[in-house]
Amino acid sequence: GMSHIDPKQMLEIVNARQKVGGAFGNAAFMLYDQNKGENEIKQYLQKYALSNEKQAQQHIRFISEPLSRSYVFTYDVGYDLLEELFTRVDRDTYFKRLLEEPVTPNQIREWIADAKTN
């Protein structure tokens, strides 16, 4: 039931969203650090995060929840950390380790540091 999806277009959308992923963190800073209103944040997300109005409103609800407001940073920071790791080590080996072992961000930073010295 997914034959209508254009894989090339989907990949382009994913790549574009990765480039603007930091916008969601900025929205959280706008809300909590700069005390901006929801309307201004919604406009920002529509302009810079490529969100439609409904998506922008959902993002604002998400970052407004006390238990999830810091979670907005998890994916972008984690992605950047793993991207750096995978440029320095054998991707398959370390991807397998990530799936099979409990790993902390500090451990990943150690792997990156070790790869820099080798």
C-alpha distances in whole Angstrom, upper triangle without the diagonal:
4,6,8,9,13,14,18,17,16,19,21,20,21,24,25,25,26,29,30,29,33,32,31,34,36,35,36,40,40,39,42,44,45,44,42,41,37,37,38,36,33,34,34,31,29,32,32,28,26,25,25,27,25,24,28,29,27,28,32,31,30,33,35,35,38,36,33,35,36,32,31,33,32,29,31,34,32,30,33,35,33,33,36,36,34,36,39,38,36,32,31,34,34,30,31,34,32,30,33,35,36,37,38,38,42,41,39,42,44,42,42,45,46,44,46,49,48
4,5,6,9,10,14,14,12,15,17,17,17,20,22,21,23,26,26,26,29,29,28,32,34,33,34,37,37,37,40,42,42,42,40,39,35,35,36,33,31,32,32,28,27,29,28,25,23,23,22,25,23,22,26,27,25,26,30,30,28,31,34,33,36,34,31,33,34,30,29,31,29,26,28,31,29,27,30,32,30,29,33,33,31,33,36,35,33,30,29,32,32,28,29,32,30,28,31,34,35,35,36,36,40,39,36,39,41,39,39,43,43,41,43,46,45
4,5,8,10,13,13,13,15,17,17,18,21,22,23,24,27,28,28,31,31,31,34,36,35,37,40,40,40,42,44,44,44,42,41,37,37,38,35,33,33,33,30,28,30,30,27,24,24,24,27,26,25,28,30,28,29,32,33,31,34,37,37,40,38,35,36,37,33,32,33,32,29,30,33,32,29,32,34,32,31,34,35,32,34,37,36,34,31,30,33,33,30,31,34,32,30,33,36,37,37,39,38,42,41,38,41,43,41,40,44,45,42,44,47,46
4,6,9,12,11,11,14,16,16,17,20,21,21,23,25,26,26,30,29,29,32,34,33,35,38,38,38,40,42,42,42,40,38,35,34,35,33,30,30,31,27,26,27,27,25,22,22,21,24,23,22,26,27,26,27,30,31,30,33,35,35,38,37,34,35,36,33,31,32,32,28,29,33,32,29,32,34,32,31,35,35,33,34,38,37,36,32,32,35,35,31,33,36,34,32,35,38,38,38,39,39,42,42,39,41,44,42,41,44,45,43,45,48,47
4,6,9,8,8,11,12,12,13,16,17,17,20,22,22,23,26,26,26,29,31,30,32,35,35,35,38,39,40,40,37,36,33,32,33,31,28,28,28,25,23,25,24,22,19,19,19,23,22,20,23,26,24,25,28,29,28,30,33,33,36,35,31,32,33,30,28,29,28,25,26,29,28,25,28,30,28,27,31,32,29,31,34,34,32,29,28,32,31,28,30,33,30,29,32,35,35,35,36,35,39,38,35,37,40,38,37,41,42,39,41,44,44
4,6,5,6,9,10,11,12,14,15,17,18,20,21,22,26,26,26,29,30,30,32,35,35,36,38,40,40,40,38,37,34,33,33,31,28,28,28,25,23,24,24,21,19,20,20,24,23,22,24,27,26,26,29,30,29,31,34,35,37,36,32,33,33,30,28,29,29,25,25,29,28,25,27,30,27,26,29,31,28,29,32,32,31,27,28,31,31,28,30,32,30,29,33,35,36,35,36,35,38,38,35,37,39,37,36,40,41,38,39,43,42
4,5,5,6,9,10,10,12,14,15,16,19,20,20,24,25,25,28,29,29,31,34,34,35,37,39,39,40,37,37,34,34,33,31,29,29,28,25,24,24,23,21,19,20,21,25,24,22,25,27,26,25,29,30,28,30,33,34,36,35,31,32,32,29,26,27,26,23,23,26,25,22,24,26,24,22,26,27,24,25,29,29,27,24,24,27,27,24,26,29,27,26,30,32,33,32,33,32,35,35,31,33,36,34,32,36,37,34,36,39,38
4,5,5,6,9,10,11,12,14,15,17,19,20,23,24,25,27,29,29,31,33,34,35,37,38,38,39,37,37,34,33,33,30,28,28,27,24,23,23,22,20,18,20,21,25,25,23,25,28,27,26,29,31,29,31,34,35,37,36,32,32,32,29,27,27,27,23,23,26,25,22,23,26,24,22,25,26,24,24,28,28,27,24,24,28,28,25,27,30,28,28,31,33,34,33,34,32,35,35,31,33,36,33,32,35,36,34,35,38,37
4,5,5,6,9,10,11,12,14,16,17,18,22,21,22,25,26,26,29,31,31,32,35,36,36,36,34,34,31,30,30,27,25,25,24,21,20,20,19,17,15,17,18,21,22,19,22,25,24,23,27,28,27,28,31,32,35,34,30,30,31,28,25,26,26,22,22,25,25,21,23,26,25,23,26,28,25,26,29,30,29,26,27,30,29,26,29,31,29,29,33,34,35,34,34,32,36,36,32,34,37,35,33,36,38,35,36,40,39
4,5,5,6,9,10,11,12,14,15,16,20,20,20,23,25,24,26,29,29,30,33,34,34,35,32,32,29,29,28,26,24,24,23,20,19,20,19,16,14,15,17,20,20,17,20,23,21,21,24,26,24,26,29,30,32,31,27,28,28,25,22,23,23,19,19,23,22,19,21,24,22,20,24,25,23,24,28,28,27,24,24,28,27,24,26,28,26,25,29,31,31,30,31,29,33,33,29,31,34,32,31,34,36,33,34,38,38
4,5,5,6,9,10,11,13,14,15,19,19,20,22,24,25,26,29,29,30,32,34,34,35,33,33,30,30,29,27,25,25,24,21,20,20,19,16,15,17,19,22,22,19,21,24,23,22,25,27,25,26,30,30,32,31,27,28,27,24,22,22,22,18,17,21,20,16,18,21,19,17,21,22,20,21,24,25,24,21,22,25,24,21,24,26,24,24,28,29,30,28,29,27,30,30,27,28,31,29,28,31,33,30,31,35,34
4,5,5,6,9,10,11,13,14,17,18,19,22,23,23,26,27,28,29,32,32,32,33,31,31,29,28,27,25,23,23,21,19,18,18,16,14,13,15,17,21,21,19,20,24,23,21,25,27,25,26,29,31,33,32,28,28,27,25,22,22,22,19,18,21,21,18,19,22,21,18,22,24,21,22,25,26,26,23,24,28,26,24,27,29,27,27,31,32,32,30,31,28,32,32,28,29,33,31,29,32,34,31,32,35,35
4,5,5,6,9,10,11,12,15,15,16,19,20,20,23,25,25,26,29,30,30,30,28,28,25,25,24,22,20,20,19,16,15,15,14,11,10,12,14,17,18,15,17,20,19,18,21,23,22,23,26,27,30,29,25,25,25,22,19,20,20,17,16,20,20,17,18,22,21,19,22,24,22,23,27,28,27,24,25,28,27,24,27,29,26,26,30,31,31,30,30,28,31,31,28,29,33,31,29,33,34,32,33,36,36
4,5,5,6,9,10,10,14,15,15,18,19,20,21,24,24,25,27,29,29,30,28,28,26,26,25,22,21,21,19,16,16,17,15,12,11,13,16,19,19,15,17,20,19,17,21,22,20,21,25,26,28,27,23,23,22,20,17,17,17,14,13,17,16,13,15,18,17,15,19,21,19,20,24,24,24,21,22,25,23,20,23,25,22,23,26,28,27,26,26,24,27,28,24,26,29,27,26,29,31,29,30,33,33
4,5,5,6,9,10,13,14,16,18,19,20,22,24,24,26,28,28,29,30,28,29,27,27,25,23,22,22,20,17,17,17,14,12,12,15,17,21,21,18,19,22,21,19,22,25,23,23,26,27,29,28,25,24,23,21,18,18,18,14,13,16,16,13,14,17,16,14,17,19,18,18,22,23,23,20,22,25,23,21,24,26,23,24,27,28,28,26,26,24,27,27,24,25,28,26,24,27,29,27,27,31,31
4,5,5,7,9,12,12,14,16,17,18,20,22,22,24,26,27,26,28,26,26,24,24,22,20,19,18,16,14,14,13,11,9,9,12,15,18,19,16,16,20,19,17,20,23,21,21,25,26,28,28,24,23,23,21,18,18,18,15,13,17,18,15,15,19,19,16,19,22,21,21,24,26,26,23,25,28,26,24,27,29,26,27,30,31,31,29,28,25,28,29,26,27,30,29,26,30,32,29,30,33,34
4,5,5,6,9,10,11,13,14,15,17,19,19,21,23,24,24,25,23,24,21,21,20,17,16,17,14,12,12,12,10,7,7,10,13,16,16,13,14,17,16,14,17,19,18,18,21,23,25,24,20,20,19,17,14,14,15,12,11,14,15,13,14,17,17,16,19,21,20,21,24,26,26,23,25,27,25,23,26,27,24,25,28,29,28,26,26,23,26,28,24,25,29,28,26,29,31,29,29,33,34
4,5,5,8,10,11,13,14,16,17,19,20,22,23,24,24,26,24,25,23,24,22,19,19,19,17,14,15,15,12,10,11,13,16,19,20,16,16,20,18,16,19,21,19,18,22,23,25,24,20,19,18,16,13,13,13,10,8,11,12,9,10,14,14,12,15,17,17,17,21,22,23,20,22,24,22,20,23,24,21,22,26,26,26,23,23,20,23,24,21,21,25,24,22,25,27,25,26,29,30
4,6,8,9,11,13,13,15,17,18,19,21,23,23,23,25,23,25,23,23,21,19,19,18,15,13,15,13,10,9,11,13,17,20,21,17,17,20,20,17,20,22,20,20,23,25,26,26,22,21,20,18,15,14,15,13,10,13,14,12,11,15,16,13,16,19,18,18,21,23,24,22,24,27,24,23,26,27,24,25,29,29,28,26,25,22,25,26,23,23,26,25,23,26,28,26,26,30,31
4,5,6,8,10,10,12,14,15,16,18,20,20,20,22,20,21,19,19,17,15,15,15,12,10,11,10,7,5,8,10,14,16,18,14,13,17,17,14,16,19,18,17,20,22,24,23,20,18,18,17,13,13,15,12,10,13,15,13,13,17,18,16,18,21,21,21,24,26,27,25,27,29,27,25,28,29,26,27,30,30,29,27,25,23,25,27,24,24,28,27,25,28,30,29,28,32,33
4,5,6,8,9,11,12,14,15,17,18,19,19,21,19,21,19,20,18,15,15,16,13,10,13,13,9,7,10,11,15,17,17,14,13,16,15,12,14,17,15,14,18,19,21,20,16,15,14,13,10,9,11,9,6,10,12,10,11,14,15,14,17,19,20,20,23,25,26,23,25,27,24,22,26,26,23,24,27,27,26,23,22,19,22,24,21,21,25,25,23,26,28,27,27,31,32
4,5,5,6,9,10,11,12,14,16,16,16,18,17,19,18,19,17,14,15,15,12,10,13,13,9,8,12,13,17,18,19,16,14,17,16,13,14,17,15,13,17,19,20,20,16,14,13,13,9,8,11,10,7,9,12,11,11,14,16,15,17,20,21,21,24,26,27,24,27,29,25,24,27,27,24,25,29,28,26,24,22,19,21,24,21,21,25,25,23,25,28,27,27,30,32
4,5,5,6,9,10,10,12,14,15,15,16,14,16,15,15,13,10,11,12,8,7,10,10,6,6,9,10,14,15,16,13,11,14,14,11,12,15,14,12,15,18,19,20,16,14,14,14,10,10,13,12,10,13,15,15,15,18,20,19,21,23,24,25,27,29,31,28,30,32,29,27,30,30,27,28,32,31,29,27,25,22,25,27,25,24,28,28,26,29,32,31,30,34,35
4,5,5,6,9,10,11,13,14,14,15,14,15,13,15,13,10,11,12,10,7,11,12,9,7,11,10,14,14,15,11,9,12,11,8,9,12,10,9,12,14,16,16,12,10,11,10,7,8,11,11,9,12,14,14,15,18,19,19,21,24,24,25,28,29,31,28,30,31,28,26,29,29,25,27,30,29,27,25,23,21,24,26,24,24,28,28,26,29,32,31,31,34,36
4,5,5,6,9,10,11,11,13,14,14,15,15,17,15,11,13,15,12,10,14,14,12,10,14,14,17,18,18,15,13,15,14,10,11,14,12,9,12,14,15,15,12,9,9,9,6,6,10,10,9,10,13,14,14,16,18,19,20,22,24,25,27,28,30,27,30,31,27,26,29,28,25,26,29,28,26,24,21,19,21,24,22,22,25,26,25,27,30,29,29,32,34
4,5,5,6,9,10,10,10,12,11,13,13,15,12,9,12,13,9,9,13,13,10,10,14,14,17,17,18,16,13,15,15,12,11,15,14,11,13,16,17,18,15,12,12,13,10,10,13,14,12,13,16,17,16,19,21,21,22,25,26,27,29,31,33,30,33,34,31,29,32,32,28,30,33,32,30,27,25,22,24,27,25,24,28,29,27,29,32,32,31,34,36
4,5,5,6,9,10,10,10,9,10,10,11,9,6,9,10,8,7,11,12,10,10,13,12,15,14,15,13,10,11,12,9,8,11,11,8,10,13,15,16,13,10,11,13,9,11,14,15,14,15,18,19,19,21,24,24,25,27,29,29,32,34,35,32,34,36,33,31,34,33,30,31,34,33,31,29,26,24,26,29,27,27,31,32,30,32,35,35,34,37,39
4,5,5,6,8,9,10,10,11,11,13,12,9,11,14,11,11,14,15,14,13,16,15,18,17,17,15,12,13,13,9,8,11,10,6,8,11,11,13,11,7,8,10,8,9,13,14,13,14,17,18,19,21,23,24,25,27,28,30,32,33,35,32,34,35,32,30,33,32,28,30,32,31,29,27,24,22,24,27,26,25,29,30,29,31,34,34,33,37,39
4,5,5,5,6,8,9,12,12,15,13,10,13,15,12,13,16,16,15,15,18,18,20,19,20,18,15,16,16,13,11,14,13,10,11,14,14,16,14,10,10,13,11,11,14,16,15,15,18,20,19,21,24,24,25,27,29,30,32,34,36,33,36,36,33,32,35,34,30,32,34,33,30,28,25,22,24,28,26,25,29,30,29,30,34,34,33,36,38
4,6,6,5,6,5,8,9,11,9,7,11,12,10,11,14,14,13,14,17,16,18,17,19,17,14,14,16,13,11,14,14,11,11,15,15,18,16,12,13,15,13,14,18,19,17,18,22,22,22,24,27,27,28,30,32,33,35,37,39,36,38,39,36,35,37,37,33,35,37,36,33,31,28,26,28,31,30,29,33,34,32,34,37,37,36,39,41
4,6,6,5,5,7,8,11,10,7,11,13,11,12,15,16,16,16,19,17,19,17,18,16,13,13,14,11,9,11,12,8,8,12,12,15,13,10,12,14,13,14,18,19,18,19,22,23,24,26,28,29,30,32,33,34,36,38,40,37,39,40,37,35,38,37,33,34,37,36,33,31,29,26,29,32,31,30,34,35,34,35,38,38,38,41,43
4,6,5,8,10,11,14,13,11,14,17,15,15,19,20,19,18,22,20,22,21,21,19,16,16,17,14,11,13,13,9,9,11,11,14,13,9,11,14,13,14,17,19,19,19,22,24,24,25,28,29,29,31,33,34,36,38,40,37,39,40,36,35,37,36,33,34,36,35,32,30,27,25,27,30,29,29,32,34,32,34,37,37,37,40,42
4,6,8,11,13,16,14,12,16,17,15,16,20,20,19,19,23,22,24,23,24,22,19,19,20,17,14,16,16,13,13,15,14,17,16,12,13,16,15,15,18,21,19,19,22,24,24,25,28,29,29,31,33,34,36,37,40,37,40,40,37,36,38,37,34,35,38,36,33,31,28,25,27,30,29,28,32,33,32,33,36,37,36,39,41
4,5,9,12,14,11,11,14,15,13,15,19,18,18,19,22,21,23,21,23,22,18,18,20,17,14,17,17,14,14,17,17,20,18,15,16,19,17,17,21,23,21,22,25,26,25,27,30,30,31,33,35,36,38,40,42,39,42,43,39,38,41,40,36,38,41,39,36,34,31,28,30,33,32,31,35,36,34,35,39,39,38,41,44
4,7,9,12,10,10,13,15,14,16,18,19,19,19,22,21,22,20,21,21,17,17,18,16,13,15,16,13,12,15,15,19,18,14,16,19,17,18,22,24,23,23,27,28,28,29,32,33,33,36,38,38,40,42,44,41,44,44,41,40,42,41,38,39,42,40,37,35,32,30,32,35,34,33,37,39,37,38,42,42,41,44,46
4,7,8,7,7,10,11,11,13,15,16,16,17,19,18,19,17,19,18,14,14,16,15,11,14,16,13,12,16,17,20,18,15,17,19,17,19,22,23,22,24,27,27,27,30,32,32,33,36,37,38,40,42,44,41,43,44,41,39,42,42,38,39,42,41,38,36,33,31,33,36,35,34,38,39,38,39,42,42,42,45,47
4,6,5,6,9,10,11,13,14,16,17,17,19,17,18,15,16,17,13,12,15,14,10,13,15,13,12,15,17,20,19,16,18,20,18,20,24,25,24,26,28,29,29,32,34,34,35,38,39,40,42,44,45,42,45,46,43,41,43,43,39,40,43,42,39,38,35,33,35,38,37,37,40,41,40,41,45,45,44,47,49
4,6,5,6,9,10,10,12,14,15,15,17,14,14,12,13,13,10,8,11,10,7,9,12,11,10,14,16,19,17,15,18,19,17,19,22,23,22,24,27,27,28,31,32,33,34,37,38,39,41,43,44,41,43,44,41,39,41,41,37,38,41,40,38,36,34,32,35,38,36,36,40,41,39,41,44,44,44,47,49
4,5,5,6,9,10,11,12,14,15,16,13,13,10,12,13,10,9,13,12,10,12,15,14,14,17,20,22,20,18,21,22,19,22,25,25,24,26,29,29,30,32,34,34,36,38,39,40,42,44,45,42,44,46,43,40,43,43,40,40,43,43,40,39,37,35,37,40,38,38,42,43,41,43,46,46,45,49,50
4,5,5,6,9,10,11,12,13,15,14,14,12,14,14,11,11,14,13,11,14,16,14,14,18,20,23,21,18,20,21,18,20,24,24,23,25,28,27,28,31,32,32,34,36,37,38,40,42,44,41,43,45,41,40,42,42,39,40,43,42,40,38,36,33,36,39,37,36,40,41,39,41,44,43,43,46,48
4,5,5,6,9,10,10,11,13,11,12,11,13,12,8,9,12,10,8,11,13,11,12,15,17,20,17,14,16,18,15,17,20,20,19,21,24,24,24,27,29,29,30,33,34,35,37,39,40,37,39,41,38,36,39,39,35,36,39,38,36,34,32,30,32,35,33,33,37,37,36,38,41,40,40,43,45
4,5,5,6,9,10,10,11,9,9,7,9,9,5,6,10,9,7,11,12,12,13,16,19,21,18,16,18,19,16,18,21,21,20,23,25,25,25,28,30,29,31,34,34,35,38,40,41,37,39,41,38,36,39,39,35,36,39,39,37,35,33,31,34,36,34,35,38,39,37,39,42,42,41,45,46
4,5,5,6,9,10,10,9,9,8,11,11,8,10,13,12,11,14,16,15,16,20,22,24,21,19,21,21,18,20,23,22,21,24,26,26,26,29,31,30,32,35,35,36,39,40,42,38,40,43,40,37,40,41,37,38,41,41,39,37,35,33,36,38,36,36,40,40,38,40,43,42,42,45,47
4,5,5,6,8,9,9,11,11,13,12,9,11,14,11,11,15,16,14,16,19,21,23,20,17,19,19,16,17,20,20,18,21,24,23,23,26,28,27,29,32,32,32,35,37,39,36,38,40,37,35,38,38,35,36,39,39,37,35,33,30,33,35,33,33,36,37,35,37,40,39,38,42,44
4,5,5,5,7,6,8,9,11,9,6,9,11,8,9,13,13,12,14,17,20,21,18,16,17,17,13,15,18,17,16,19,21,20,21,24,25,25,27,30,30,30,33,35,36,33,35,37,34,32,35,35,32,33,36,36,34,32,30,28,31,33,31,31,35,35,33,35,38,37,37,41,42
4,6,6,5,4,6,7,10,8,6,10,12,11,12,15,16,15,17,20,23,24,21,19,21,20,17,19,21,20,19,22,24,23,23,27,28,27,29,32,32,32,35,37,38,35,37,39,36,34,37,38,34,35,38,38,37,35,33,31,34,36,34,34,38,37,35,38,41,40,39,43,44
4,6,6,7,9,10,13,12,10,13,15,14,14,18,18,18,20,23,25,26,23,21,22,22,18,19,22,21,19,22,24,23,23,27,28,26,28,31,31,31,35,37,38,35,37,39,37,34,38,38,35,36,39,39,38,36,34,31,34,36,34,34,37,37,35,37,40,39,38,42,43
4,6,8,11,12,15,13,11,14,15,13,14,18,17,16,19,22,24,25,21,19,20,19,16,16,19,18,15,18,21,19,19,23,24,23,25,28,28,28,31,33,34,31,34,36,33,31,34,35,32,33,36,36,35,33,31,28,31,33,30,30,34,34,31,34,37,35,35,38,40
4,5,9,11,13,10,8,12,13,10,12,15,15,14,17,20,22,22,19,17,18,17,13,14,17,15,13,17,19,17,18,21,22,21,23,26,26,26,30,31,32,29,31,33,31,28,32,32,29,30,33,33,32,30,28,26,29,31,28,28,32,32,30,32,35,34,34,37,39
4,7,10,12,9,9,13,13,12,14,17,17,17,20,22,25,25,21,20,21,20,16,18,20,17,16,20,21,19,20,24,24,23,26,28,28,28,32,33,34,30,32,35,32,30,33,34,31,31,35,35,34,32,31,29,32,34,31,31,35,34,32,35,38,36,36,40,41
4,6,8,5,6,9,10,9,11,14,14,15,17,19,22,23,19,18,20,19,15,17,19,17,17,20,22,20,22,25,25,25,27,30,29,30,34,35,35,32,33,36,33,31,33,34,31,31,35,35,34,32,31,29,33,34,32,32,36,35,34,37,39,38,38,42,43
4,6,5,6,9,10,11,12,14,15,17,18,20,24,24,21,20,22,21,18,21,22,21,20,24,25,24,25,29,29,28,31,33,33,34,37,38,38,35,36,39,37,34,36,37,34,34,37,38,37,35,34,33,36,38,35,36,40,39,37,40,43,41,42,45,46
4,6,5,6,9,10,11,12,14,16,16,19,22,23,21,20,22,21,18,21,23,22,22,25,27,26,28,31,31,31,33,36,35,37,40,41,41,38,39,41,39,36,39,40,36,36,39,40,38,37,36,34,37,39,37,37,41,41,39,42,45,44,44,48,49
4,5,5,6,9,10,11,12,15,15,17,21,22,19,18,21,20,18,21,22,21,22,25,26,25,28,30,31,31,33,35,35,36,39,40,40,37,38,40,38,35,37,38,34,34,37,38,36,35,34,33,36,38,36,37,41,40,39,42,44,43,44,48,48
4,5,5,6,9,10,10,12,14,16,19,20,16,16,18,17,14,17,19,17,18,21,22,22,24,26,27,27,30,31,31,33,36,36,37,33,34,37,34,31,33,34,31,30,34,34,33,32,31,29,33,34,32,33,37,37,35,38,41,40,40,44,45
4,5,5,6,9,10,11,12,15,18,19,16,15,17,16,13,16,18,18,18,21,22,22,23,26,27,27,29,32,32,33,36,37,38,34,36,38,35,32,35,35,32,32,35,35,33,32,31,29,32,34,32,33,36,37,35,38,40,40,40,43,45
4,5,5,6,9,10,10,13,16,18,15,14,17,17,14,18,20,19,20,23,24,24,26,28,29,30,32,34,34,36,39,40,40,37,38,40,37,34,37,37,33,33,36,36,34,33,32,30,34,36,34,35,38,39,37,40,43,42,42,46,47
4,5,5,6,9,10,11,15,15,13,13,15,14,12,16,17,17,18,21,22,22,24,26,27,28,30,32,32,34,37,37,38,34,35,37,34,31,34,34,30,30,33,33,31,30,29,28,31,33,31,33,36,36,35,38,40,40,40,44,45
4,5,5,6,8,10,13,14,11,10,12,12,9,13,14,14,15,18,19,19,21,23,24,25,27,29,29,31,34,34,35,32,33,35,32,29,32,32,28,28,31,31,29,28,26,25,28,30,29,29,33,33,32,35,37,37,37,41,42
4,5,5,6,9,12,13,11,9,13,13,11,14,16,17,17,19,21,22,23,25,27,27,30,31,32,34,36,37,38,35,36,38,35,32,35,35,31,31,34,34,31,30,28,27,30,32,31,31,35,35,34,36,39,39,39,42,44
4,6,5,7,10,12,10,9,13,13,12,15,17,18,19,21,22,23,25,27,28,29,31,33,33,35,38,38,39,36,37,38,35,33,35,35,31,31,34,33,31,30,28,27,30,32,31,32,36,36,35,38,40,40,41,44,45
4,5,6,9,9,6,7,10,9,8,12,13,14,16,18,19,20,22,23,24,26,28,29,30,32,34,35,36,32,33,35,31,29,31,31,27,27,30,29,27,26,24,24,27,29,28,29,32,32,32,34,37,37,37,41,42
4,5,8,9,6,4,7,8,7,10,12,14,15,16,18,19,21,22,24,25,27,28,29,31,33,34,35,32,34,35,31,29,32,31,27,28,31,30,27,26,24,22,25,28,27,27,30,31,31,33,35,35,36,39,41
4,6,9,8,6,10,11,11,14,16,17,18,20,21,23,24,26,27,29,30,32,33,35,37,38,39,36,37,38,35,33,35,34,30,31,33,32,29,28,26,25,28,30,30,30,33,35,34,36,39,39,39,42,44
4,6,5,6,9,10,11,14,15,17,19,20,21,23,25,26,27,29,30,31,33,35,37,37,38,35,36,37,34,32,33,33,29,29,31,30,27,27,25,24,27,29,29,29,33,34,33,35,38,38,39,42,43
4,6,6,8,10,12,14,15,18,19,20,21,23,25,25,27,29,30,31,33,35,36,37,38,35,36,37,33,32,33,32,28,29,31,29,26,25,23,23,25,28,28,28,31,33,32,34,37,37,38,41,42
4,6,8,8,11,13,13,16,18,18,19,21,23,23,25,27,28,29,31,33,34,34,35,33,34,34,30,29,30,29,25,25,27,26,23,22,20,20,23,25,25,26,29,30,30,32,34,35,36,39,40
4,6,5,7,10,10,12,15,15,16,18,20,21,22,24,26,26,28,30,32,32,33,30,31,32,28,26,28,27,23,24,26,25,22,21,19,19,22,24,23,24,27,28,28,30,33,33,34,37,38
4,5,6,9,10,13,14,14,16,18,19,20,22,24,25,26,28,30,32,32,34,31,32,33,29,28,30,29,25,26,28,27,24,23,20,19,22,25,24,24,27,29,28,30,33,33,34,36,38
4,5,6,8,11,12,11,13,16,17,17,19,21,22,23,25,27,28,29,31,28,30,30,27,25,27,26,22,24,26,24,21,20,17,16,18,21,20,21,24,25,25,26,29,30,30,33,35
4,5,5,8,10,10,11,13,15,16,17,19,21,22,23,25,27,27,28,26,27,27,24,22,24,23,20,21,23,22,19,18,16,15,18,20,19,20,23,24,24,26,28,28,29,32,34
4,6,7,8,9,11,12,14,15,17,18,20,21,23,24,26,27,28,25,27,28,25,23,25,25,21,22,25,24,21,20,18,16,19,21,20,21,24,25,24,26,29,29,29,32,34
4,6,6,6,8,10,11,12,14,15,17,18,20,22,23,24,26,23,25,26,22,21,24,23,19,21,24,22,20,18,15,13,16,19,17,17,21,22,20,23,25,25,26,29,30
4,6,6,6,8,10,10,12,14,15,16,18,20,22,22,23,21,22,23,19,18,20,19,16,17,20,19,16,14,12,11,14,16,14,15,19,19,19,21,23,23,24,27,29
4,6,5,6,8,10,10,12,14,15,16,18,20,21,22,18,20,21,18,16,19,19,15,16,19,19,17,15,14,12,16,17,15,16,19,19,18,21,24,23,24,27,28
4,5,5,6,9,10,10,12,14,15,17,19,20,22,19,21,22,19,17,21,20,17,19,22,21,20,17,16,13,16,18,15,15,19,19,18,20,23,22,22,26,27
4,5,5,6,9,10,11,12,14,16,17,19,21,18,21,21,18,17,20,19,16,18,21,20,18,15,13,10,13,15,12,12,16,16,15,17,20,20,20,23,25
4,5,5,6,8,10,11,12,14,16,16,18,15,17,18,14,13,16,15,12,14,17,16,15,12,10,8,11,12,10,11,14,14,13,16,18,18,19,22,23
4,5,5,6,9,10,10,12,15,15,17,14,16,17,14,13,16,16,13,15,18,18,17,14,14,11,14,15,12,13,16,15,14,17,19,18,19,22,23
4,6,5,6,9,10,11,13,15,17,14,17,18,15,14,18,18,15,18,21,20,19,16,14,11,14,15,11,11,15,14,12,15,17,16,16,20,21
4,5,5,6,9,10,11,13,15,13,16,16,13,13,16,15,13,16,18,17,16,13,11,8,10,11,8,8,11,11,9,12,14,14,14,17,19
4,5,5,6,9,10,10,12,10,12,13,10,9,13,12,10,13,16,15,15,12,12,9,12,11,8,9,12,10,9,13,14,13,15,18,18
4,5,5,6,9,10,12,10,13,14,12,11,15,15,13,16,19,18,18,16,15,13,15,15,11,12,14,12,10,14,16,13,14,18,18
4,6,5,7,9,12,11,14,15,12,13,16,16,14,17,20,19,19,16,15,12,13,13,10,9,12,10,7,11,13,11,11,14,15
4,5,5,6,9,8,11,11,8,10,13,12,11,15,17,16,16,13,13,11,12,11,7,8,10,7,5,9,10,8,10,13,13
4,5,5,7,5,9,10,8,8,12,12,12,14,17,17,18,15,16,14,15,14,10,12,13,10,9,12,13,10,12,15,15
4,6,8,8,12,13,11,12,16,16,15,18,20,20,21,18,19,16,17,16,13,13,14,12,9,12,13,10,11,14,14
4,7,8,12,12,10,13,15,15,15,18,20,19,21,18,18,16,16,15,12,12,12,9,7,10,10,6,7,11,10
4,6,9,8,7,10,12,12,13,16,17,17,19,16,17,16,16,14,11,12,12,9,8,11,10,7,9,12,10
4,6,6,6,9,10,11,12,15,16,16,19,17,19,18,19,16,13,15,15,11,11,14,13,10,13,15,13
4,6,5,6,8,10,10,12,14,15,17,15,17,17,18,16,13,15,16,12,12,16,15,12,15,18,16
4,6,5,6,9,10,11,12,14,17,16,18,18,20,17,15,17,18,14,15,18,17,15,18,20,18
4,6,5,6,9,10,11,12,15,14,17,17,18,15,13,16,16,12,14,17,15,13,17,18,16
4,5,5,6,9,10,10,12,11,13,13,15,12,10,13,13,9,11,14,13,12,15,17,16
4,5,5,6,9,10,12,11,14,14,16,14,11,15,15,12,13,17,16,15,18,20,19
4,5,5,6,8,11,12,15,16,18,15,13,17,17,14,16,19,18,17,20,22,21
4,5,5,6,9,8,12,13,15,11,11,14,14,11,14,17,16,15,19,20,19
4,6,6,7,7,10,11,13,11,9,13,14,12,14,17,16,16,19,21,21
4,6,8,9,12,14,16,14,13,17,17,15,17,21,20,20,23,25,24
4,7,9,13,15,17,14,14,18,18,16,18,21,20,20,24,25,24
4,6,10,13,14,11,12,15,15,14,17,19,18,19,22,23,23
4,7,10,12,10,11,14,14,14,17,19,19,20,23,24,24
4,7,8,6,7,11,11,11,13,15,16,17,19,21,21
4,5,5,7,9,10,11,13,14,15,17,19,20,21
4,5,5,6,9,10,11,12,14,15,17,19,20
4,5,5,6,9,10,10,12,14,15,17,18
4,5,5,6,9,10,10,12,14,15,17
4,5,5,6,9,10,11,12,15,15
4,5,5,6,9,10,11,13,14
4,5,5,6,8,10,11,12
4,5,5,6,9,10,11
4,5,5,6,9,10
4,5,5,7,9
4,5,5,6
4,5,5
4,6
4
